[in-house]
Amino acid sequence: MSDIVSVETIAGKIYLIRGTKVMLDRDLATLYGVETKRLKEQVRRNIERFPEDFMFELTKEELKNWRSQIATSNQDIMGLRIPPFAFTEHGVAMLSSVLNTKRAIQVNIQIIRTFTKLRQALLDNKELRKEFEELKHITDERFQIVFETLDQLINIENNPKKKIGFTVKEKLSSYGNRKRR
């Protein structure tokens, strides 16, 4: 089965709002091939299926901040006068139960797969960061030994060295006689 929507397209429509990865109602409606108002209508009719951790409506302030951070055309901004619904991964999964079109179901499968890939990439990144920190710690310990050795060598060079041999305390006169001091 060929992918109905690319992972890149879906990933580009996932935003971080309130510290949660979400997709907005208008983007989902476009992907599902329905009007945004029809999607919202179905959600409102089945609101008990969408608790706050599945879906929330952006506040006017969040909408203003979101619009200022996202490069959108005037046409896109005009379509965002009303704060949109933001759906978490679970909310997107629940949408398949209220939107029963074949396309909505196929797109939902792709969206869930994309969320899963993003989560895995984040986990891989955390594991890589952990390995890097461990390597850094080991390297720091080894370099600490090198730096301590270099410090010791510098201290040895700064200390006056004892001269080897003997020194004459008496001066000889130009005629070979010794002068006492």
TALINDA-V725627 format. One record per residue. N is the residue number from 1. RES is the residue in three letters. SS is DSSP state (H for helix, E for strand, C for the rest). NEAR is the number of other C-alpha atoms within 12 Angstrom. Layout:
N_RES_SS_NEAR + N_RES_SS_NEAR
This chain:
1_MET_C_7 + 2_SER_C_9 + 3_ASP_C_18 + 4_ILE_C_22 + 5_VAL_C_29 + 6_SER_C_19 + 7_VAL_H_25 + 8_GLU_H_18 + 9_THR_H_20 + 10_ILE_H_33 + 11_ALA_H_26 + 12_GLY_C_22 + 13_LYS_C_28 + 14_ILE_E_30 + 15_TYR_E_25 + 16_LEU_E_22 + 17_ILE_E_27 + 18_ARG_C_21 + 19_GLY_C_9 + 20_THR_E_20 + 21_LYS_E_28 + 22_VAL_E_36 + 23_MET_E_41 + 24_LEU_E_36 + 25_ASP_H_40 + 26_ARG_H_29 + 27_ASP_H_32 + 28_LEU_H_44 + 29_ALA_H_34 + 30_THR_H_23 + 31_LEU_H_32 + 32_TYR_H_32 + 33_GLY_C_25 + 34_VAL_C_23 + 35_GLU_C_18 + 36_THR_H_24 + 37_LYS_H_20 + 38_ARG_H_20 + 39_LEU_H_35 + 40_LYS_H_31 + 41_GLU_H_19 + 42_GLN_H_25 + 43_VAL_H_32 + 44_ARG_H_20 + 45_ARG_H_15 + 46_ASN_C_20 + 47_ILE_H_21 + 48_GLU_H_15 + 49_ARG_H_23 + 50_PHE_C_29 + 51_PRO_C_19 + 52_GLU_C_19 + 53_ASP_C_21 + 54_PHE_C_26 + 55_MET_E_35 + 56_PHE_E_30 + 57_GLU_E_29 + 58_LEU_C_27 + 59_THR_C_18 + 60_LYS_H_16 + 61_GLU_H_15 + 62_GLU_H_22 + 63_LEU_H_25 + 64_LYS_H_18 + 65_ASN_H_17 + 66_TRP_H_24 + 67_ARG_H_25 + 68_SER_H_14 + 69_GLN_H_14 + 70_ILE_C_18 + 71_ALA_C_12 + 72_THR_C_14 + 73_SER_C_12 + 74_ASN_H_13 + 75_GLN_H_10 + 76_ASP_H_14 + 77_ILE_H_21 + 78_MET_H_12 + 79_GLY_C_19 + 80_LEU_C_25 + 81_ARG_C_17 + 82_ILE_C_21 + 83_PRO_C_25 + 84_PRO_C_33 + 85_PHE_E_37 + 86_ALA_E_41 + 87_PHE_E_41 + 88_THR_C_34 + 89_GLU_H_34 + 90_HIS_H_28 + 91_GLY_H_35 + 92_VAL_H_45 + 93_ALA_H_30 + 94_MET_H_30 + 95_LEU_H_41 + 96_SER_H_31 + 97_SER_H_21 + 98_VAL_H_26 + 99_LEU_C_30 + 100_ASN_C_18 + 101_THR_C_19 + 102_LYS_H_16 + 103_ARG_H_22 + 104_ALA_H_29 + 105_ILE_H_26 + 106_GLN_H_26 + 107_VAL_H_34 + 108_ASN_H_37 + 109_ILE_H_29 + 110_GLN_H_32 + 111_ILE_H_42 + 112_ILE_H_30 + 113_ARG_H_24 + 114_THR_H_29 + 115_PHE_H_32 + 116_THR_H_20 + 117_LYS_H_18 + 118_LEU_H_22 + 119_ARG_H_17 + 120_GLN_H_14 + 121_ALA_H_14 + 122_LEU_H_14 + 123_LEU_H_14 + 124_ASP_H_14 + 125_ASN_H_14 + 126_LYS_H_14 + 127_GLU_H_14 + 128_LEU_H_14 + 129_ARG_H_14 + 130_LYS_H_14 + 131_GLU_H_14 + 132_PHE_H_15 + 133_GLU_H_14 + 134_GLU_H_14 + 135_LEU_H_14 + 136_LYS_H_15 + 137_HIS_H_14 + 138_ILE_H_14 + 139_THR_H_14 + 140_ASP_H_16 + 141_GLU_H_14 + 142_ARG_H_14 + 143_PHE_H_14 + 144_GLN_H_15 + 145_ILE_H_14 + 146_VAL_H_14 + 147_PHE_H_14 + 148_GLU_H_15 + 149_THR_H_14 + 150_LEU_H_14 + 151_ASP_H_14 + 152_GLN_H_14 + 153_LEU_H_13 + 154_ILE_H_13 + 155_ASN_H_13 + 156_ILE_H_13 + 157_GLU_H_12 + 158_ASN_H_10 + 159_ASN_C_10 + 160_PRO_C_9 + 161_LYS_C_9 + 162_LYS_C_9 + 163_LYS_C_7 + 164_ILE_C_6 + 165_GLY_C_6 + 166_PHE_C_7 + 167_THR_C_8 + 168_VAL_C_11 + 169_LYS_C_10 + 170_GLU_C_12 + 171_LYS_E_14 + 172_LEU_E_13 + 173_SER_C_11 + 174_SER_C_8 + 175_TYR_C_8 + 176_GLY_C_9 + 177_ASN_C_10 + 178_ARG_E_13 + 179_LYS_E_13 + 180_ARG_C_10 + 181_ARG_C_9
